[in-house]
Amino acid sequence: MTGLEAGLALVLFLPGIALSASSGADVKARVSRDLAAGRPLVVHVVVALCDNDNQGIVPVPKAIGNGQDPVRNLYWGAGYGLDTYFTRHGGWTVERREANPAPGILVRLVLSKTLRAEGREGRDIVVHLVADAWDGREIRKATERFLAMAAGRAAESVPAGKNGQALPAGGAAALVAYVGHDGLMDFSVPPPPAPLADAPPRSAIVLACASKAYFGPHLERAGAHPLVLTTGLMAPEAYTLEAAVSSWAAGDASDLTRRAAAAAYHRYQKCGARAAARLFTGEP
């Protein structure tokens, strides 16, 4: 049995079990309360840089597969990497850029975008995105950090903007995301800690190959709402994340957010609209 088949078998062994303690409605209500109270809307993204030498991937060209070089990396500085795509094509504003903010993290980028949020009473809202480019050698630690954040732990206060506004990030963010190779195909990690009793509801996105099979059971334990997961092989490039984050922040229902992700993926991958729709899954 291959690693992918084993992961799928694990999910199939748990029929009827919901993969979340938080629902999309719970998270949406949390966001509404936060916005009404003047608290910022924050998304925290863990990006495991593509690394030919340290990850079980089909090798990519050397220039974009160096996990210690975020500037040119496939998932960060290349044309469809998070840094390049969000800042040049997604309409996001750079609030802060910091090198080596913590062990294993090569760059931290803080972005913001103003959206006309029809799903949130038709008002303009500002969404803040904290993105960490993790050294490709540290993919295991990056995965563990993401799962801790999904459990509402590893909370951080991240400064952003000229006024130094403090953003509730890490496990305090309303949406956490992982982008990169599915390292759980190559190694196991301890189950994430149970969520803190007072942790507010949060959603999770995992853009990695077959993330429902490999990350789904961990997100169940972490108590996170699985907003966007994947059912098969995929390219975790930034256009999919940007479409999903923008839809979610605007207040769209979970199924609409997955449709937005699928539409963006098909637009760039030319894989067929139906195939893209089947690729992305999650819960209401």
Phi, psi and omega in degrees: 000131179285168178299320179296316180296322179296319179295317178296323179296324180298316179294316181295337179286350183241057185295140173079358180271123178291145183267024180205152167266327175269143174255167176300323179295321178300315182292319179298320178294321178299314180297318179300318178295317181298315181295320179297329180271001179082014178274145183288151176267119190234136171243133178241124186244129172261119178248114174273108185301140179299133186216106180300323189274340189235007180227151182278064184244161168290122187304141175253171178310142187307319184299326183258359181250019176269108184287359178252006182236084182296331185302324182247002189294146182307320185263004183228294188259349176290175188305323180248020173283163187301310183301309183294311186292313182296319186278333183258333187236339186268354179078022180266147180258134178281119178266328184197144175223127185225132177270138174050056182287341181199159179305130179092340181260119183275326180215140169241127181242131177244122184237162174216156179208138176263128183239144170276106192262087179299329179283356179237060178063024174066026181253161175284137176228154177252127176250136179252137180236122175257121183237129180248124175269105182273136172311129182301336177290340185257030184299326178296314179294323178298318179297316179297321179295317178300315182293325175295318177298320179298334178273007180080014180254184181056039179292145179224158170247110187252123177288147179209149175077170183293333181272002177069026179307133180273126180256131175285103187244193185059224180292350177274351179289153180281337179221129176240149184218151174237136179228129176143195178295143176280090182294341180291350171286338186252333184212163176254156176232156176299150175305142179296155177297152175299149181296148175300145184300326183257014179291130179290159179302147181210151178255162180223142173239134175231106177261091180201162182298132175049045186289337176298316182293319188266322182264336185307309180298326178291320179293328175300311179296324182287346178077021181264146177282120179282097185282309180222114173236174182237154183254353183202197182289144181201164175260111185278063180269167198285339181298325179292315179298316183298318179296317181293315181296316181296319178296312181298313183296329179285354176096012179296152173296158185302320181294327177291325177296318178294324176295321178296319178298315181295319181296318179294320181296315179296321182302320184266327184268343181054044185264355184099133184298320181292319179297319179295319180297323179288337184289328186253134182220177180164196181236157180299000000 
